[in-house]
């Protein structure tokens, strides 16, 4: 972070002291999964998949053999993503759904449609997100604009889970909620976004608690340049966005392979070296209940 980052920013040190990656690295390298088609016979539903991280994730899973259902609000952008998926994985089964994740009934309809098309669901990724510009304190934001962040970032995750949970229980599948390290940060102007992501992390803990058949993670995808980031104008404050969307996509492929099941119900950052964490931190994390929301009294 550059010197322009406001001095009021709190929580930037609340992370694991491990090697940081900005692109795909050896532990999560998807090459073997692509060559061996390890996801053949499995199906994946991804929200917010019309561009950026969601688009890269859809391509990554399709190249590993998965049938992919992609959703977003723009039908045109979804068709562009579908074309890119088929360019990389010509035999992939791809379904597109133009839907707003904040609409519960609509999410039920499209999730049932995808499950019917693919014969079930094995992975669901709640990637759709929303942010206002980080420019004014919360009391100056129009109430409907401020609350829209929660409608997409929290209610949207809930609606996605609610619509898919029965299918994931049946398959013993995976649910990933794309969150942000902003969940740990406190900064004037970011109350809606940061609080919404903090809520998402706790929501994932409850998903794990209430659904032992499902493995679930809240994943910070890294500092990736997306439309949401551009809207927030965080780059103008000196934040560095140097992580590739493929890093997040390959991390999700890894987490849904079974290799990261011990992290079930926890917060994970795509930039963390997951091999190093398993070698050096697994015992501490499990013994002390780390990577979950707690009130620190140290």
VENSULFEN-V574782 format. One record per pair of residues at least 24 apart in sequence whose C-alpha atoms are under 6 Angstrom apart, sorted by the first residue. I is the first residue (numbers start at 0). J is the second residue. D is the distance in Angstrom with one decimal. If there is no record, write none. Layout:
i = <I	I>
j = <J	J>
d = <D	D>
This chain:
i = <0	0	1	3	3	4	4	8	8	9	9	10	10	18	19	19	20	21	22	22	23	26	27	27	27	32	33	33	36	36	37	38	38	38	39	39	41	41	42	42	42	42	43	43	43	44	44	44	45	45	45	46	46	46	46	46	47	47	47	49	49	49	51	52	55	56	58	62	66	66	67	68	68	68	69	70	70	70	71	71	72	72	72	73	100	101	101	101	101	103	107	120	121	121	121	122	122	122	123	124	124	124	125	125	126	128	130	131	132	132	133	133	133	134	135	136	136	149	153	168	171	171	172	173	173	173	174	175	175	175	176	177	177	178	178	178	179	180	203	204	207	214	215	215	216	216	216	217	218	218	218	219	219	220	220	221	221	265	265	266>
j = <238	239	237	236	237	236	237	185	186	184	185	183	184	272	270	271	270	242	243	246	246	274	249	250	253	63	62	63	63	64	63	63	64	65	64	65	65	121	66	67	120	121	67	122	123	68	69	123	69	123	124	70	71	125	126	127	71	126	127	76	77	80	225	244	245	248	84	88	91	92	93	93	94	95	95	95	96	97	97	98	97	98	99	97	155	150	151	154	155	158	162	166	167	170	172	172	173	174	174	174	175	176	156	176	177	152	192	231	230	231	188	189	231	188	188	187	188	195	199	212	212	213	213	213	214	215	215	215	216	217	217	217	218	217	218	219	219	219	264	264	264	263	263	264	263	264	265	266	266	267	268	268	269	247	269	269	270	290	291	290>
d = <5.0	5.9	4.9	5.4	5.2	5.3	5.7	5.8	4.8	5.5	5.0	5.6	4.6	5.6	5.1	5.1	4.8	4.4	5.4	4.8	4.8	5.9	5.9	5.9	5.7	5.3	5.5	4.2	4.6	4.8	5.9	5.4	4.8	4.9	4.2	5.2	5.2	5.9	4.5	5.8	5.2	5.4	4.9	4.6	5.7	4.6	5.9	4.7	5.0	6.0	4.8	4.8	6.0	5.3	5.2	5.3	4.8	5.2	3.9	5.1	4.7	5.7	6.0	4.9	6.0	4.3	5.1	5.3	6.0	4.8	4.9	5.7	4.6	5.8	5.0	5.8	4.6	5.6	5.3	5.6	4.8	5.0	5.6	6.0	4.7	5.6	5.4	5.9	4.7	5.2	4.7	5.7	5.9	5.8	4.6	5.6	4.7	5.9	4.9	5.8	4.7	6.0	5.7	4.8	5.1	5.3	5.9	5.8	5.8	4.0	4.7	5.3	5.5	5.3	4.8	5.9	4.6	5.7	6.0	5.4	5.1	5.3	5.3	5.7	4.9	5.6	4.7	5.5	5.0	5.9	4.8	5.8	4.9	5.8	5.4	5.0	4.4	5.8	5.8	4.7	5.1	5.4	5.3	5.3	5.9	5.3	5.4	4.8	6.0	4.9	5.6	4.6	6.0	4.8	5.1	5.7	5.8	5.4	5.6	5.3>
